[in-house]
Amino acid sequence: MLHDEHEQYMEDALKMAEKAAALGDIPAGAVIVHGDRIIARGYNTREASEDATGHAEIMAIREASEVLGSWRLLDCDLYVTLEPCLMCAGAIIQARLRRVIFGAYDPKSGMAGSVANVFDLPANHRVEVIGGVLQERCGDVLRDFFAKRRKDKSFDETD
């Protein structure tokens, strides 16, 4: 896949991150691509739904499974603005996604190389991982969000 295509789909994921931020959630967004079209979108909804599993990747995986009528997303690629956490990395492997492409690295809980790399562990399915696509833009969205929350003093430091 061409680098420009990765950036195009990451732009779509960034639009989803904006939706999360508008709801007061950490601005992470995701899209799932099958063939050459987006079949699913997701964004963080933890705060809005009071659901710890309300991560962008999980939301997108659920929608893609509905669209395709299968939990196996073998020929699909996931684009997400933030490096997946442990829960999401596990879900990505379980969903049999072909590839995960992420933007910003997460030095606190990233499980695609920052803290650890779950995708390198022995498993029944291998996922290709590409990190750092539109990294600066994805990181800026997060930095701006947290700077605003610190200014407003309306966040929990453990987020």
C-alpha positions as a LaTeX table, in Angstrom:
\begin{tabular}{lrrr}
\hline
Residue & $x$ (\AA) & $y$ (\AA) & $z$ (\AA) \\
\hline
Met1 & 0.00 & 0.00 & 0.00 \\
Leu2 & 1.27 & 3.45 & $-0.82$ \\
His3 & 2.33 & 5.87 & 1.91 \\
Asp4 & $-0.21$ & 8.44 & 0.64 \\
Glu5 & $-3.02$ & 5.94 & 1.16 \\
His6 & $-1.92$ & 5.39 & 4.77 \\
Glu7 & $-2.04$ & 9.14 & 5.32 \\
Gln8 & $-5.45$ & 9.45 & 3.65 \\
Tyr9 & $-6.98$ & 6.82 & 5.94 \\
Met10 & $-5.23$ & 8.29 & 8.98 \\
Glu11 & $-6.88$ & 11.63 & 8.13 \\
Asp12 & $-10.22$ & 9.83 & 8.40 \\
Ala13 & $-9.18$ & 8.38 & 11.76 \\
Leu14 & $-8.25$ & 11.90 & 12.92 \\
Lys15 & $-11.80$ & 13.04 & 12.11 \\
Met16 & $-13.05$ & 10.31 & 14.44 \\
Ala17 & $-10.63$ & 11.50 & 17.14 \\
Glu18 & $-12.22$ & 14.95 & 16.89 \\
Lys19 & $-15.60$ & 13.38 & 17.70 \\
Ala20 & $-14.15$ & 11.79 & 20.83 \\
Ala21 & $-12.65$ & 15.10 & 21.95 \\
Ala22 & $-15.99$ & 16.86 & 21.42 \\
Leu23 & $-17.52$ & 14.37 & 23.89 \\
Gly24 & $-14.74$ & 14.95 & 26.42 \\
Asp25 & $-13.03$ & 11.65 & 25.67 \\
Ile26 & $-9.36$ & 11.13 & 24.90 \\
Pro27 & $-9.14$ & 11.93 & 21.18 \\
Ala28 & $-8.42$ & 8.60 & 19.59 \\
Gly29 & $-10.09$ & 7.60 & 16.36 \\
Ala30 & $-10.03$ & 4.55 & 14.13 \\
Val31 & $-11.21$ & 3.34 & 10.75 \\
Ile32 & $-11.17$ & $-0.13$ & 9.24 \\
Val33 & $-10.49$ & $-0.54$ & 5.55 \\
His34 & $-11.56$ & $-3.55$ & 3.47 \\
Gly35 & $-10.38$ & $-3.52$ & $-0.12$ \\
Asp36 & $-10.18$ & 0.17 & $-0.91$ \\
Arg37 & $-13.06$ & 1.46 & 1.20 \\
Ile38 & $-13.71$ & 2.30 & 4.82 \\
Ile39 & $-16.24$ & $-0.15$ & 6.24 \\
Ala40 & $-16.15$ & 0.91 & 9.91 \\
Arg41 & $-15.32$ & 3.85 & 12.11 \\
Gly42 & $-14.80$ & 4.25 & 15.83 \\
Tyr43 & $-13.73$ & 6.76 & 18.44 \\
Asn44 & $-13.21$ & 6.70 & 22.18 \\
Thr45 & $-16.45$ & 6.67 & 24.15 \\
Arg46 & $-15.23$ & 5.64 & 27.62 \\
Glu47 & $-16.39$ & 8.81 & 29.34 \\
Ala48 & $-19.63$ & 9.16 & 27.40 \\
Ser49 & $-20.61$ & 5.49 & 27.82 \\
Glu50 & $-18.97$ & 4.86 & 31.22 \\
Asp51 & $-17.54$ & 1.71 & 29.61 \\
Ala52 & $-13.87$ & 0.81 & 29.99 \\
Thr53 & $-13.98$ & $-1.04$ & 26.65 \\
Gly54 & $-15.11$ & 2.07 & 24.79 \\
His55 & $-11.87$ & 2.45 & 22.84 \\
Ala56 & $-11.78$ & 3.54 & 19.20 \\
Glu57 & $-10.36$ & 0.22 & 18.01 \\
Ile58 & $-13.03$ & $-1.83$ & 19.79 \\
Met59 & $-15.83$ & 0.34 & 18.41 \\
Ala60 & $-14.46$ & $-0.01$ & 14.87 \\
Ile61 & $-13.93$ & $-3.78$ & 15.19 \\
Arg62 & $-17.53$ & $-4.24$ & 16.35 \\
Glu63 & $-18.87$ & $-2.22$ & 13.43 \\
Ala64 & $-16.68$ & $-4.00$ & 10.86 \\
Ser65 & $-17.82$ & $-7.38$ & 12.16 \\
Glu66 & $-21.44$ & $-6.31$ & 11.69 \\
Val67 & $-20.77$ & $-5.00$ & 8.18 \\
Leu68 & $-18.97$ & $-8.16$ & 7.07 \\
Gly69 & $-21.14$ & $-10.57$ & 9.06 \\
Ser70 & $-18.10$ & $-12.18$ & 10.64 \\
Trp71 & $-15.74$ & $-11.64$ & 13.55 \\
Arg72 & $-12.86$ & $-12.64$ & 11.27 \\
Leu73 & $-11.51$ & $-9.47$ & 9.66 \\
Leu74 & $-8.74$ & $-11.23$ & 7.74 \\
Asp75 & $-8.54$ & $-8.88$ & 4.77 \\
Cys76 & $-8.95$ & $-5.68$ & 6.78 \\
Asp77 & $-6.58$ & $-2.97$ & 7.93 \\
Leu78 & $-7.11$ & $-0.87$ & 11.05 \\
Tyr79 & $-5.96$ & 2.75 & 11.14 \\
Val80 & $-5.86$ & 4.31 & 14.59 \\
Thr81 & $-4.48$ & 7.64 & 15.76 \\
Leu82 & $-2.87$ & 6.25 & 18.93 \\
Glu83 & $-0.77$ & 3.13 & 19.47 \\
Pro84 & $-3.06$ & 0.33 & 20.73 \\
Cys85 & $-3.21$ & $-0.53$ & 24.43 \\
Leu86 & $-3.05$ & $-4.10$ & 25.74 \\
Met87 & $-6.82$ & $-4.66$ & 25.48 \\
Cys88 & $-7.01$ & $-3.32$ & 21.94 \\
Ala89 & $-3.90$ & $-5.20$ & 20.79 \\
Gly90 & $-5.52$ & $-8.41$ & 22.00 \\
Ala91 & $-8.77$ & $-7.57$ & 20.22 \\
Ile92 & $-6.87$ & $-6.79$ & 17.01 \\
Ile93 & $-5.19$ & $-10.21$ & 17.11 \\
Gln94 & $-8.44$ & $-11.98$ & 18.00 \\
Ala95 & $-10.29$ & $-10.22$ & 15.15 \\
Arg96 & $-7.63$ & $-11.52$ & 12.75 \\
Leu97 & $-6.96$ & $-8.08$ & 11.30 \\
Arg98 & $-4.31$ & $-8.16$ & 8.60 \\
Arg99 & $-2.56$ & $-4.92$ & 9.55 \\
Val100 & $-2.67$ & $-2.16$ & 12.16 \\
Ile101 & $-1.39$ & 1.28 & 11.20 \\
Phe102 & $-1.15$ & 3.82 & 14.00 \\
Gly103 & $-0.17$ & 7.46 & 14.34 \\
Ala104 & 1.19 & 8.57 & 17.72 \\
Tyr105 & 3.27 & 6.31 & 19.94 \\
Asp106 & 2.02 & 5.91 & 23.52 \\
Pro107 & 4.95 & 5.73 & 25.94 \\
Lys108 & 2.63 & 5.00 & 28.89 \\
Ser109 & 0.54 & 2.12 & 27.59 \\
Gly110 & 1.40 & 1.43 & 23.95 \\
Met111 & 1.60 & $-2.27$ & 23.21 \\
Ala112 & 2.91 & $-2.14$ & 19.64 \\
Gly113 & 6.47 & $-1.28$ & 20.64 \\
Ser114 & 6.48 & 1.54 & 23.19 \\
Val115 & 5.98 & $-0.35$ & 26.48 \\
Ala116 & 5.98 & $-3.83$ & 24.94 \\
Asn117 & 5.06 & $-5.42$ & 21.65 \\
Val118 & 2.14 & $-7.80$ & 22.05 \\
Phe119 & 2.19 & $-8.40$ & 18.31 \\
Asp120 & 5.56 & $-10.16$ & 18.63 \\
Leu121 & 4.24 & $-12.75$ & 21.08 \\
Pro122 & 3.47 & $-16.25$ & 19.81 \\
Ala123 & $-0.16$ & $-16.33$ & 18.70 \\
Asn124 & $-2.35$ & $-18.11$ & 16.20 \\
His125 & $-2.48$ & $-14.99$ & 14.02 \\
Arg126 & 0.20 & $-12.49$ & 13.02 \\
Val127 & $-0.63$ & $-8.83$ & 12.51 \\
Glu128 & 1.61 & $-6.50$ & 10.54 \\
Val129 & 2.25 & $-3.26$ & 12.47 \\
Ile130 & 3.15 & 0.12 & 11.00 \\
Gly131 & 3.64 & 3.00 & 13.40 \\
Gly132 & 4.21 & 6.73 & 13.11 \\
Val133 & 1.85 & 7.59 & 10.23 \\
Leu134 & 1.03 & 11.30 & 10.64 \\
Gln135 & 2.68 & 10.90 & 14.02 \\
Glu136 & 3.13 & 14.61 & 14.70 \\
Arg137 & $-0.48$ & 15.52 & 13.87 \\
Cys138 & $-1.87$ & 12.64 & 15.89 \\
Gly139 & 0.36 & 13.57 & 18.81 \\
Asp140 & $-0.61$ & 17.24 & 18.59 \\
Val141 & $-4.30$ & 16.36 & 18.89 \\
Leu142 & $-3.57$ & 14.48 & 22.11 \\
Arg143 & $-1.22$ & 17.13 & 23.53 \\
Asp144 & $-3.73$ & 19.90 & 22.83 \\
Phe145 & $-6.53$ & 17.91 & 24.46 \\
Phe146 & $-4.55$ & 17.24 & 27.65 \\
Ala147 & $-3.23$ & 20.81 & 27.82 \\
Lys148 & $-6.81$ & 22.07 & 27.73 \\
Arg149 & $-7.90$ & 19.57 & 30.39 \\
Arg150 & $-4.99$ & 20.54 & 32.64 \\
Lys151 & $-5.90$ & 24.19 & 32.22 \\
Asp152 & $-9.51$ & 23.39 & 33.10 \\
Lys153 & $-8.31$ & 21.02 & 35.85 \\
Ser154 & $-10.95$ & 18.57 & 34.70 \\
Phe155 & $-9.10$ & 15.33 & 34.29 \\
Asp156 & $-7.71$ & 12.40 & 36.20 \\
Glu157 & $-3.91$ & 12.17 & 35.87 \\
Thr158 & $-4.21$ & 8.40 & 35.31 \\
Asp159 & $-6.05$ & 8.74 & 31.97 \\
\hline
\end{tabular}
